[in-house]
């Protein structure tokens, strides 16, 4: 049974917002999307019951758009690159955003995201856990396709798992790239796909292993790890053979296409328990 009232979706970059909207519509829910200018897919207009556009930093306009449609619960979906904070053309800070930022002790992702949640909740809009909005998008333990890591691949996953955890604990990134139990690249502000490409340039000619985990203590309302066809394409270009992700806490976008791409390229895409491989 659908939940009473409209579901709000704050849509950033990528496919995740579209999949969230479609999942909610299948449940019979009314969906109101507020898309971020220059990031959200224009195709959302054909999928949502109502659509408004805001720039990053237009907090009051965001709140007003949701409240005008009776939204009392919302989900944040899609990538909102941290680089936007340093792009004057993309950032449109209204008075409410300026006030919220001035109260922060730092500009870490967690701090900014928490501030957004506080502003929405002050107007009666509760932010949902992403997996509650679309539980079928989060993959479980085990390979997604035909291929599982070999012994060397599992050794690199086991080596990289605590490294990825440590990087996440410092709010640096969600992924590391390993080759023969050496760290080749660590994700920072550029994102996973660019990190994979950088690793391929640094260590060409070998089978790279990608490890992607949620940050320890990650707020499940924001920026849960995600993989998609673009991740597989980056892996093919870089010569990567294994993608190990944290099961139950990672969004798999276009799962059928991901599985097909992995099978075609002889890549193992595998969900691993949060404590790491056995």
N, C-alpha and C positions, 0 to 999 in steps of 0.2 A: 504493500500500500504506500502511495506517495505521502511524504510529509506535508502538512499544511503549510501554505505560504510559499513564496518564490524562493528559489535558490539563486544566490548571487555568485557570479564568477568574475574575479579580477584576472584578466587574461594578459599574460606576457607573451614572450616569443615561443615559437615551436608548436608542436601538435598536441601537447597535453591539454590545453584548454578545450580544443575541439573534442577530444575523447571524453573529457569530463562532462561537457554539454550533452553529448550523445548518450552517455551512460545515464544521466539524470532524466533526459527525455524518454528513454526506454522505460524508466520507472514511473513515467506519467507525471513528472514534475514540471512546473513552469520555471523557466530559466532566464535570468536577467544577466547579461554580460556587460561589464565595463572593460573595454579594451584599451590598452596602452598604445598611444599614438606611435607609429613607427616600429612597433613590435608585434602586436596581435594581428592575427590573420583576418583579412577583410571577409573571408568566407564564413566567419562566425555569424555574420548578419543573417545568412540563410538558415542557420541552425537554431538561433536563440529566439525566445519570445520577445525580447526587447534588447536593444544594444545602444550603449552610449560610449563616447570616446573621451579620454582624459590624457593629459601628459603626466609623466612621472613628476610627482611633487604637488599635484593638484588634489590635495587631500579633501578639502571641503567639497569640491565638485564630485569627487568619488562618492563621498557619503551622501550627498544630495541625490545622486543618480540612483543609488540603491534604495534610499528611503522613499523616493517618489514612486517606486514600483513595489513597495511593501516588503522589501528584503530584510529579514531578521537573522539570517545565517548565510555565510558566504565562504567560498574557498578561493585561495590564491593558486593559480595554475600557470605554468609556463615560466621560462627563464626571463629574469629581469637583470641584465648584466650590471655588475657593480660599477663598470666603467662609466655608466650613465651619470654617476655622481660627479664625474669630472668633465662632462660634456655640456657646456652652457646652452647649446642648441637644443638638447633633448630635455634638460632639466628645467621645470617651471615651478619653482617653489612658491606656494601661496603662503599667506600669513600663518596658517595653521601648521603647515609643514615646517616653516622656519622656527616656530615656537617649539615644536616637538624635537627638532634636531638640536636646538640650543640646550635642551634638557639632557641630552645624551652625554655620557662620559667618553664615548669613542664612536667611531664610524664602522664598527664591525657589523657583519651581516646580521648576527643575532640581535644586536642592539637596535638596528634600524627596523628589522622585522617586528620585534616586540613593540616598538613605538607605533608602528602601523596598526597592530592588533589593538593596542590601547586606545587609539583614536577611533577606530571602528566600534569597539565595545562601548565607548563613551556615548555613542549614539544608538545603542541597542542592537548592534550588528555583531553577532558572534562568529568568529572564524573557525571553520571546521578543520579537523584532521584530514589531510588529503586522501588517505586510504579509506576513510569513511565515506567520502564523496564518490569514490570509484574503486571499490576493493578488487574488482576483477582485473585491474591494470597492474597490480603488484604481484610479481612472480615469486614462486616458492623455491624450495631446495631441489637441486638436480639440474641436469642439462636441459636446455630448451629445444635442442635439435638432436641430430644423430651422433654428434661428436662429443666425447668427454675428454678432459685433459689426460695426457699421458703422465708417467711418473715424474718426468722432468718438469712438466707444466704444473703439476700439483706442488712440487717442491718450490717453484717460484711463487705460486699463490700463497703458500704457507709463509714464505719469506716476506712477501709484500704486505700481507694482511695487517700485522702490527704497525708497519710503517705508515700505511694508509690511515689507520686509527690515530696514530700520533699526529699526522698532518691535520686531520680533522679536528683533533682536540685543540689545536692552535688556530682553528678557523682559517686554514690556508686553502684547502681544497679537498675534494672527495676521492681523487684517483691518484694512483702511482703506476708507473710503467717499469716492469722488471725484465731483466734478461740475465739468465744464468746466475741468479741470486745476487744481482747488483741493481741498484736503483739507477735507472736511466733518466727518468723525468718525473717531476712532481707537479701536479695540477695547482695552478694559482688562479689569477684573475681571468686567464684566457679561456678556461673551460676545458672539458675532457677531450673533445675532438681535436682541438689545437694542440693539446699536450701530447696526444698520440702521434700526431704528425711531426711534432718536434722530436719525439723519441725516435721515430723512424729515420729522421735526418741525422741524428746523433749516433745511432747504432744500426746502420743498414746491413742487410744480409743475414739477419738472424731472426728467430721467432720470439717476438716480444709477448709479454704477459701483462694484461691490464687488470688491476685490482681496484674496484670501486665500492666504497662503503659510505654509509651515513656517518655524520659526525657523532661522536659520543655525546649523549644528551641533546641530540638534534631536536629542535621543535618540529613535530610532525605536521604542522600547519604550513610549513614553508620549505620549498626547494629540496624536496626529497630527491635522492639520486635518481637519474633517469637514463635509459639507454634507448636507442632507436636505430633506424636504418642508417642514419648519418654516422653513428658510432661504428657500425660495421664497415661502412665505406672508408672511414679513416683508418681502420685496422687493416683493411686490404692494402691500401696505399703504403702503410708503414711496415707491412710484413708481420703483423701481429697474429698469434695463433690462439690465444686464450683470453676470454673476458670473464672474470669472476666477479660477481656482484653480490651484495648482501641480500639474501632472500627475505621476502616479506617487507622490505623497506626500500625497494627499488622499483620504479615505474618502468614497464616495458611498453613502449609505444609501437603500434603497428606490429604486434607480436608475430603474426603469420609471415610478414615480410622479413622481420629480423631472423626468424628461424630459417626461412628459405635462403637468405643471404649467407647465413652462417654455414648451412649445409653445402651450398655451392662453393664456398671458399675454404672448406675444410677448417673452419674455426669453431672452437668450443666456447659456447656461451653457457655459463653454469651458475646457478644460485647456490650460495654457501651460507650456512648458519651464521648468526651474528658473532658467535665465539670463534669463528674461523674454521678452516678445514680440519677434519679429524686426523 
